[in-house]
Amino acid sequence: MPGPKGWISLHRKLQNNWVWKADKKFTKGQAWVDILLLVNHEPGTVFFNSEVVQVDEGEHITSEIKLSERWGWSRTKVRNFLDLLEEDGMILNKKEKGKRTRLKVLNYGDYQKSENNGRTIKKQGNPPKRDNRKNNRKTGSNPYDDSDNAEVENNKKTGKKTGDEQCNPTKKNTNNNYNKLNNNKPSASGKSDNESGDEFSIHQQENGFYNYPEEFEKIYNLYPSHRGTKKSHWRKWAATRRKGVPQEALEQAVKAYAAECKRNGTDEQYIKQLKTFVGPDEHWREYLNKNTESDQEDKEQKRLEEMRRKQLERIEKYG
């Protein structure tokens, strides 16, 4: 059975409708549509936390706290949902200063425009004018027929190119937005479209699981928390390694951070996610020299404990 085709336009007034606000907690589908409604339809500026911020088309400035309150979710659920959207190639989720989050919907034009000989369709579903309907009845044509799709299907059979393809042979049909969104998913050949073909890349096995580099597996196993998706952690690690950051430095920082969390008894919900630790904000640099410091602290602690033990032995022996 063929899937649904075409698209509809939604007005932002939907967000004020009682149906939209009926349930306190959003569904994942509702949250995704809400993002599409929130992002800017054209470049502009917004005022966020006492600061003027530039925003491009398809972007929205917000924070995990604001989305948590808006959707009725916990911050962890919001964070995991945005990670899933980013992993699926639907958005970019960029953390900025002051707990600010910049969401960018990828291929935003696919949700707002329909390519038809270069024209942008602003309204959809309006019936043709009366005189056109008369002409259509005479010719037997369907005024609501998707002429672009009909032309494409007919050209597939005859081998004829469309007008757009004749003028621009490199132009691809963009009617199927679902396929475009899935371009970032692993292909049938077992390779991920996101990989660069280097030693930091991943490959999908026949069982559907990914084969991660040994260096990443070591970092992943050393890290004190595995919250978040493994693939999202790998992306940040691979990007950092491709910048020339040595694996030894990351391992040293991870070991130091893990030791600190263990000493302090840090609850897992307060442990940074691995992708945050090795990501562009470079939190790992804070822990490069802490291995030496922690070793010295451990040695000093052992020395003091040994001194106390000997003192207790003298007290017991001599009174």
C-alpha beads as a LAMMPS data file, in Angstrom:
LAMMPS data file: protein, C-alpha beads

319 atoms
318 bonds

1 atom types
1 bond types

-500.0 500.0 xlo xhi
-500.0 500.0 ylo yhi
-500.0 500.0 zlo zhi

Masses

1 110.0

Atoms # bond

1 1 1 0.000 0.000 0.000
2 1 1 1.592 3.311 -1.052
3 1 1 2.345 5.843 1.690
4 1 1 0.751 9.290 1.969
5 1 1 1.890 11.915 -0.529
6 1 1 1.894 15.691 -0.695
7 1 1 1.935 18.152 2.177
8 1 1 -0.323 20.490 4.144
9 1 1 0.314 23.951 5.546
10 1 1 -0.252 24.603 9.255
11 1 1 -0.834 28.073 10.673
12 1 1 0.958 28.975 13.889
13 1 1 -2.408 29.854 15.417
14 1 1 -2.726 26.122 15.973
15 1 1 -0.499 26.566 19.036
16 1 1 -3.213 28.694 20.689
17 1 1 -6.025 26.252 19.964
18 1 1 -7.553 24.363 22.921
19 1 1 -6.977 21.026 21.135
20 1 1 -3.243 21.689 21.063
21 1 1 -3.186 22.511 24.788
22 1 1 -5.694 19.860 25.916
23 1 1 -3.055 17.505 27.333
24 1 1 -0.329 18.761 29.647
25 1 1 2.250 16.362 28.211
26 1 1 3.089 16.460 24.512
27 1 1 3.543 13.325 22.440
28 1 1 6.793 12.960 20.482
29 1 1 4.925 13.687 17.241
30 1 1 3.356 16.790 18.744
31 1 1 6.761 17.971 20.003
32 1 1 8.259 17.535 16.505
33 1 1 5.429 19.518 14.885
34 1 1 5.846 22.126 17.630
35 1 1 9.491 22.566 16.646
36 1 1 8.448 23.088 13.008
37 1 1 5.994 25.755 14.152
38 1 1 8.508 27.450 16.457
39 1 1 11.408 27.897 14.028
40 1 1 11.759 31.129 12.041
41 1 1 10.346 31.115 8.506
42 1 1 12.869 33.822 7.556
43 1 1 16.103 35.265 9.024
44 1 1 15.693 37.703 11.903
45 1 1 16.650 38.551 15.484
46 1 1 15.192 37.445 18.815
47 1 1 15.610 38.709 22.361
48 1 1 16.700 35.877 24.652
49 1 1 17.980 36.210 28.230
50 1 1 18.730 39.954 27.893
51 1 1 20.628 39.427 24.646
52 1 1 19.795 40.036 20.968
53 1 1 20.490 36.877 18.967
54 1 1 20.629 36.436 15.188
55 1 1 18.430 33.590 13.900
56 1 1 18.407 32.129 10.392
57 1 1 15.529 30.516 8.506
58 1 1 14.583 27.195 10.084
59 1 1 16.223 28.045 13.449
60 1 1 14.831 28.631 16.933
61 1 1 16.550 29.864 20.099
62 1 1 15.341 28.173 23.260
63 1 1 16.604 26.094 26.203
64 1 1 16.000 22.638 27.605
65 1 1 14.201 24.211 30.561
66 1 1 11.799 26.170 28.326
67 1 1 11.046 23.100 26.190
68 1 1 10.599 21.037 29.346
69 1 1 7.975 23.471 30.635
70 1 1 6.335 23.797 27.212
71 1 1 6.028 20.057 26.530
72 1 1 5.409 18.911 30.114
73 1 1 8.504 16.688 30.024
74 1 1 11.544 16.228 32.215
75 1 1 14.774 17.838 31.007
76 1 1 16.255 14.369 30.504
77 1 1 13.375 13.381 28.208
78 1 1 13.751 16.632 26.249
79 1 1 17.507 16.094 25.893
80 1 1 17.089 12.480 24.748
81 1 1 14.374 13.455 22.250
82 1 1 16.538 16.182 20.694
83 1 1 19.420 13.675 20.521
84 1 1 17.193 11.238 18.619
85 1 1 16.099 13.937 16.159
86 1 1 19.732 14.928 15.602
87 1 1 20.784 11.312 15.172
88 1 1 18.061 10.810 12.563
89 1 1 19.298 13.811 10.572
90 1 1 16.193 15.915 11.275
91 1 1 17.736 18.753 13.309
92 1 1 20.992 20.230 14.542
93 1 1 21.066 20.831 18.293
94 1 1 23.775 23.347 19.201
95 1 1 24.505 24.308 22.797
96 1 1 25.450 27.980 23.192
97 1 1 26.427 30.208 26.096
98 1 1 24.066 30.836 28.971
99 1 1 22.307 27.449 28.646
100 1 1 20.996 28.633 25.292
101 1 1 20.045 26.007 22.704
102 1 1 19.903 26.707 18.963
103 1 1 17.665 24.254 17.106
104 1 1 18.016 24.108 13.323
105 1 1 15.566 22.045 11.274
106 1 1 17.493 20.401 8.454
107 1 1 15.964 20.636 4.957
108 1 1 13.531 23.199 6.381
109 1 1 12.399 24.214 2.891
110 1 1 10.934 20.743 2.376
111 1 1 8.286 21.518 4.997
112 1 1 7.399 24.931 3.572
113 1 1 7.947 24.787 -0.186
114 1 1 7.006 22.581 -3.075
115 1 1 9.205 22.847 -6.133
116 1 1 7.169 23.315 -9.283
117 1 1 9.223 24.866 -12.060
118 1 1 10.936 27.129 -9.506
119 1 1 7.717 28.550 -8.017
120 1 1 6.949 28.516 -4.273
121 1 1 3.407 27.431 -3.445
122 1 1 2.196 29.656 -0.607
123 1 1 -1.333 28.267 -0.372
124 1 1 -2.551 24.770 -1.019
125 1 1 -5.931 23.151 -1.443
126 1 1 -7.714 26.201 -2.935
127 1 1 -10.053 25.092 -5.751
128 1 1 -9.340 26.455 -9.240
129 1 1 -11.360 29.340 -10.622
130 1 1 -14.804 28.653 -12.026
131 1 1 -13.789 29.172 -15.675
132 1 1 -10.903 26.750 -15.210
133 1 1 -13.281 24.121 -13.833
134 1 1 -15.408 24.455 -16.942
135 1 1 -12.352 23.966 -19.108
136 1 1 -11.298 21.017 -17.022
137 1 1 -14.680 19.333 -17.491
138 1 1 -14.350 19.809 -21.251
139 1 1 -10.863 18.384 -21.406
140 1 1 -11.499 15.665 -18.826
141 1 1 -8.561 16.733 -16.686
142 1 1 -8.589 16.603 -12.859
143 1 1 -8.061 20.067 -11.286
144 1 1 -6.792 18.445 -8.073
145 1 1 -4.393 16.045 -9.790
146 1 1 -0.742 16.279 -8.761
147 1 1 0.522 17.175 -12.220
148 1 1 4.169 17.046 -11.198
149 1 1 3.867 13.484 -9.908
150 1 1 1.755 12.434 -12.900
151 1 1 4.379 13.859 -15.258
152 1 1 7.179 12.111 -13.394
153 1 1 5.376 8.753 -13.460
154 1 1 4.631 9.123 -17.172
155 1 1 8.227 10.113 -17.937
156 1 1 9.500 7.082 -16.058
157 1 1 7.584 4.878 -18.482
158 1 1 8.550 6.764 -21.650
159 1 1 12.086 7.740 -20.617
160 1 1 11.318 11.385 -21.323
161 1 1 12.874 14.071 -19.089
162 1 1 10.843 16.786 -17.395
163 1 1 11.296 20.443 -18.226
164 1 1 13.335 20.981 -15.045
165 1 1 15.587 18.029 -15.850
166 1 1 16.172 19.267 -19.381
167 1 1 17.190 22.713 -18.116
168 1 1 19.124 21.353 -15.153
169 1 1 20.183 17.686 -15.575
170 1 1 21.626 17.574 -12.044
171 1 1 18.345 18.533 -10.380
172 1 1 16.631 15.721 -8.478
173 1 1 12.948 15.282 -7.751
174 1 1 12.185 16.618 -4.291
175 1 1 8.578 15.528 -3.827
176 1 1 9.467 12.716 -1.429
177 1 1 10.624 14.475 1.729
178 1 1 10.759 11.227 3.694
179 1 1 13.590 9.887 1.528
180 1 1 15.525 13.121 1.970
181 1 1 15.254 12.911 5.750
182 1 1 16.586 9.371 5.673
183 1 1 19.657 10.183 3.588
184 1 1 21.730 10.269 6.781
185 1 1 20.733 6.737 7.747
186 1 1 23.001 3.777 6.933
187 1 1 22.667 2.564 3.380
188 1 1 22.032 -1.003 2.291
189 1 1 25.727 -1.424 1.535
190 1 1 26.483 -1.313 5.260
191 1 1 28.137 2.123 5.241
192 1 1 26.815 5.184 7.002
193 1 1 26.316 8.300 4.875
194 1 1 27.768 10.303 7.785
195 1 1 31.130 8.561 7.839
196 1 1 34.305 9.929 6.262
197 1 1 35.899 6.588 5.456
198 1 1 38.752 7.115 7.964
199 1 1 39.787 5.198 11.081
200 1 1 37.168 7.050 13.134
201 1 1 34.231 5.909 10.975
202 1 1 31.572 3.350 11.875
203 1 1 30.055 0.562 9.811
204 1 1 26.708 -1.147 10.175
205 1 1 26.832 -4.904 10.469
206 1 1 24.340 -7.392 9.030
207 1 1 22.605 -7.681 12.415
208 1 1 21.893 -3.942 12.334
209 1 1 24.387 -2.996 15.057
210 1 1 27.264 -0.606 14.431
211 1 1 30.905 -1.599 14.520
212 1 1 32.603 1.217 16.450
213 1 1 36.378 1.920 16.431
214 1 1 38.363 0.272 19.242
215 1 1 39.578 3.665 20.491
216 1 1 36.005 4.873 20.923
217 1 1 34.968 1.631 22.632
218 1 1 37.784 2.124 25.141
219 1 1 36.695 5.701 25.901
220 1 1 33.050 4.593 26.112
221 1 1 33.822 1.778 28.567
222 1 1 36.023 4.014 30.742
223 1 1 33.388 6.726 31.030
224 1 1 31.322 6.697 34.252
225 1 1 27.915 7.168 32.565
226 1 1 26.306 5.816 29.391
227 1 1 23.279 8.106 29.277
228 1 1 22.283 9.136 25.757
229 1 1 22.657 7.206 22.531
230 1 1 25.990 5.578 21.781
231 1 1 25.996 6.890 18.217
232 1 1 25.600 10.499 19.376
233 1 1 28.590 10.041 21.708
234 1 1 30.620 8.568 18.851
235 1 1 29.843 11.565 16.609
236 1 1 31.337 14.046 19.084
237 1 1 34.322 11.813 19.807
238 1 1 35.050 11.336 16.079
239 1 1 34.759 15.082 15.400
240 1 1 37.225 15.814 18.218
241 1 1 39.693 13.170 17.019
242 1 1 39.513 14.514 13.464
243 1 1 40.622 17.897 14.825
244 1 1 43.897 16.216 15.824
245 1 1 43.220 15.728 19.554
246 1 1 45.271 12.700 20.717
247 1 1 43.434 9.634 21.993
248 1 1 45.808 9.496 24.987
249 1 1 44.705 12.957 26.109
250 1 1 41.037 11.992 25.994
251 1 1 41.698 8.745 27.864
252 1 1 43.647 10.586 30.556
253 1 1 40.868 13.149 30.986
254 1 1 38.138 10.478 31.076
255 1 1 40.032 8.464 33.723
256 1 1 40.484 11.580 35.850
257 1 1 36.811 12.539 35.555
258 1 1 35.681 8.987 36.344
259 1 1 37.932 8.955 39.436
260 1 1 36.543 12.303 40.583
261 1 1 32.935 11.101 40.189
262 1 1 33.766 7.957 42.153
263 1 1 35.477 9.872 44.976
264 1 1 32.622 12.356 45.271
265 1 1 29.897 9.728 44.856
266 1 1 28.340 11.785 42.049
267 1 1 24.826 10.669 41.138
268 1 1 24.556 9.568 37.502
269 1 1 22.033 12.259 36.612
270 1 1 24.662 14.902 37.452
271 1 1 27.462 13.272 35.450
272 1 1 28.132 14.989 32.129
273 1 1 27.182 12.939 29.095
274 1 1 30.143 11.607 27.133
275 1 1 29.245 13.637 24.033
276 1 1 29.276 16.791 26.177
277 1 1 32.577 15.865 27.783
278 1 1 34.447 15.207 24.499
279 1 1 32.402 17.670 22.387
280 1 1 33.188 21.138 21.025
281 1 1 33.050 22.802 24.479
282 1 1 36.146 20.725 25.409
283 1 1 35.258 19.931 29.022
284 1 1 37.900 17.200 28.864
285 1 1 40.703 19.800 28.954
286 1 1 39.837 20.614 32.588
287 1 1 40.878 17.086 33.580
288 1 1 44.118 16.677 31.629
289 1 1 46.401 17.247 34.655
290 1 1 44.042 15.933 37.307
291 1 1 45.356 12.393 37.082
292 1 1 48.645 13.512 38.615
293 1 1 46.847 15.568 41.252
294 1 1 44.521 12.697 42.191
295 1 1 47.473 10.281 42.422
296 1 1 49.234 12.670 44.795
297 1 1 46.081 13.015 46.880
298 1 1 45.731 9.239 47.095
299 1 1 49.355 8.850 48.165
300 1 1 48.958 11.538 50.829
301 1 1 45.764 9.899 52.076
302 1 1 47.502 6.528 52.357
303 1 1 50.463 8.114 54.178
304 1 1 48.158 9.708 56.762
305 1 1 46.248 6.465 57.268
306 1 1 49.512 4.604 57.814
307 1 1 50.601 7.174 60.404
308 1 1 47.306 6.804 62.292
309 1 1 47.608 3.025 62.236
310 1 1 51.110 3.161 63.730
311 1 1 49.975 5.615 66.413
312 1 1 47.146 3.264 67.417
313 1 1 49.589 0.365 67.607
314 1 1 51.902 2.340 69.940
315 1 1 48.968 3.307 72.178
316 1 1 47.847 -0.312 72.470
317 1 1 51.403 -1.523 73.136
318 1 1 52.609 1.080 75.659
319 1 1 49.279 2.364 76.996

Bonds

1 1 1 2
2 1 2 3
3 1 3 4
4 1 4 5
5 1 5 6
6 1 6 7
7 1 7 8
8 1 8 9
9 1 9 10
10 1 10 11
11 1 11 12
12 1 12 13
13 1 13 14
14 1 14 15
15 1 15 16
16 1 16 17
17 1 17 18
18 1 18 19
19 1 19 20
20 1 20 21
21 1 21 22
22 1 22 23
23 1 23 24
24 1 24 25
25 1 25 26
26 1 26 27
27 1 27 28
28 1 28 29
29 1 29 30
30 1 30 31
31 1 31 32
32 1 32 33
33 1 33 34
34 1 34 35
35 1 35 36
36 1 36 37
37 1 37 38
38 1 38 39
39 1 39 40
40 1 40 41
41 1 41 42
42 1 42 43
43 1 43 44
44 1 44 45
45 1 45 46
46 1 46 47
47 1 47 48
48 1 48 49
49 1 49 50
50 1 50 51
51 1 51 52
52 1 52 53
53 1 53 54
54 1 54 55
55 1 55 56
56 1 56 57
57 1 57 58
58 1 58 59
59 1 59 60
60 1 60 61
61 1 61 62
62 1 62 63
63 1 63 64
64 1 64 65
65 1 65 66
66 1 66 67
67 1 67 68
68 1 68 69
69 1 69 70
70 1 70 71
71 1 71 72
72 1 72 73
73 1 73 74
74 1 74 75
75 1 75 76
76 1 76 77
77 1 77 78
78 1 78 79
79 1 79 80
80 1 80 81
81 1 81 82
82 1 82 83
83 1 83 84
84 1 84 85
85 1 85 86
86 1 86 87
87 1 87 88
88 1 88 89
89 1 89 90
90 1 90 91
91 1 91 92
92 1 92 93
93 1 93 94
94 1 94 95
95 1 95 96
96 1 96 97
97 1 97 98
98 1 98 99
99 1 99 100
100 1 100 101
101 1 101 102
102 1 102 103
103 1 103 104
104 1 104 105
105 1 105 106
106 1 106 107
107 1 107 108
108 1 108 109
109 1 109 110
110 1 110 111
111 1 111 112
112 1 112 113
113 1 113 114
114 1 114 115
115 1 115 116
116 1 116 117
117 1 117 118
118 1 118 119
119 1 119 120
120 1 120 121
121 1 121 122
122 1 122 123
123 1 123 124
124 1 124 125
125 1 125 126
126 1 126 127
127 1 127 128
128 1 128 129
129 1 129 130
130 1 130 131
131 1 131 132
132 1 132 133
133 1 133 134
134 1 134 135
135 1 135 136
136 1 136 137
137 1 137 138
138 1 138 139
139 1 139 140
140 1 140 141
141 1 141 142
142 1 142 143
143 1 143 144
144 1 144 145
145 1 145 146
146 1 146 147
147 1 147 148
148 1 148 149
149 1 149 150
150 1 150 151
151 1 151 152
152 1 152 153
153 1 153 154
154 1 154 155
155 1 155 156
156 1 156 157
157 1 157 158
158 1 158 159
159 1 159 160
160 1 160 161
161 1 161 162
162 1 162 163
163 1 163 164
164 1 164 165
165 1 165 166
166 1 166 167
167 1 167 168
168 1 168 169
169 1 169 170
170 1 170 171
171 1 171 172
172 1 172 173
173 1 173 174
174 1 174 175
175 1 175 176
176 1 176 177
177 1 177 178
178 1 178 179
179 1 179 180
180 1 180 181
181 1 181 182
182 1 182 183
183 1 183 184
184 1 184 185
185 1 185 186
186 1 186 187
187 1 187 188
188 1 188 189
189 1 189 190
190 1 190 191
191 1 191 192
192 1 192 193
193 1 193 194
194 1 194 195
195 1 195 196
196 1 196 197
197 1 197 198
198 1 198 199
199 1 199 200
200 1 200 201
201 1 201 202
202 1 202 203
203 1 203 204
204 1 204 205
205 1 205 206
206 1 206 207
207 1 207 208
208 1 208 209
209 1 209 210
210 1 210 211
211 1 211 212
212 1 212 213
213 1 213 214
214 1 214 215
215 1 215 216
216 1 216 217
217 1 217 218
218 1 218 219
219 1 219 220
220 1 220 221
221 1 221 222
222 1 222 223
223 1 223 224
224 1 224 225
225 1 225 226
226 1 226 227
227 1 227 228
228 1 228 229
229 1 229 230
230 1 230 231
231 1 231 232
232 1 232 233
233 1 233 234
234 1 234 235
235 1 235 236
236 1 236 237
237 1 237 238
238 1 238 239
239 1 239 240
240 1 240 241
241 1 241 242
242 1 242 243
243 1 243 244
244 1 244 245
245 1 245 246
246 1 246 247
247 1 247 248
248 1 248 249
249 1 249 250
250 1 250 251
251 1 251 252
252 1 252 253
253 1 253 254
254 1 254 255
255 1 255 256
256 1 256 257
257 1 257 258
258 1 258 259
259 1 259 260
260 1 260 261
261 1 261 262
262 1 262 263
263 1 263 264
264 1 264 265
265 1 265 266
266 1 266 267
267 1 267 268
268 1 268 269
269 1 269 270
270 1 270 271
271 1 271 272
272 1 272 273
273 1 273 274
274 1 274 275
275 1 275 276
276 1 276 277
277 1 277 278
278 1 278 279
279 1 279 280
280 1 280 281
281 1 281 282
282 1 282 283
283 1 283 284
284 1 284 285
285 1 285 286
286 1 286 287
287 1 287 288
288 1 288 289
289 1 289 290
290 1 290 291
291 1 291 292
292 1 292 293
293 1 293 294
294 1 294 295
295 1 295 296
296 1 296 297
297 1 297 298
298 1 298 299
299 1 299 300
300 1 300 301
301 1 301 302
302 1 302 303
303 1 303 304
304 1 304 305
305 1 305 306
306 1 306 307
307 1 307 308
308 1 308 309
309 1 309 310
310 1 310 311
311 1 311 312
312 1 312 313
313 1 313 314
314 1 314 315
315 1 315 316
316 1 316 317
317 1 317 318
318 1 318 319
